[in-house]
Amino acid sequence: MVVIGRRLYERGLIVAAEGNISVRLPNGRTLVTPAGFCKGRMTTRDLVVVDADGRTVSGPWPPSSEVRMHLAALAARTDVNACVHAHPPYATAFAVAGIALTEPVLPEVIVTLRSIPLAEYATPGTGAVGVSIERHIAGADAILLKNHGVLTLGVDLETAFRRMEIVERCAQVICLARGLGHVDHLSPSQVGELFRPNR
């Protein structure tokens, strides 16, 4: 978790004290990043363990203000063991503009994430953020949070982090293509071909 926090910070996916990370523990508890910390400068001693209700079990600091969003995601998906929330600039720009990343543009994104929906706005740090992702969580491994940032999910922390990188690259490429004047979409048959066995 410390390494992933450093990667997020060094790659400009978060700045200052932005973002938060969580990992499901075998005992049903959750390891989360502390509130108000630069994730690029955390140590293992700063991490916090919470119970299913978000109450601190161990750790020297309060848990992330977004702990309820993480717990909601983990409770909704038994196949998810890690969550990453960040504010990558290009993807967050799409979230601010109210534009989901659902256009069939990049084969790699379609295969790994299918599409990236946009959750309705909810006040950061409140339980409403967890509610806002409910309608998307069953079928999405990455969700834009309106006027806020991005949440990615994974079977492990490395997968959740890689998905965050993919979301940001997708947003960046679409922004650049729009600047060139045109975004060419893949046709339904081209998308179907991506999922054809033994292609």
PyMOL commands that set and color helices and strands:
alter all, ss='L'
color gray80, all
select helices_A, chain A and resi 2-10+39-41+44-46+67-76+89-97+107-113+127-132+134-137+157-180+188-194
alter helices_A, ss='H'
color red, helices_A
select strands_A, chain A and resi 20-24+30-32+48-50+56-58+82-86+118-119+142-145+149-154
alter strands_A, ss='S'
color yellow, strands_A
deselect
rebuild
show_as cartoon
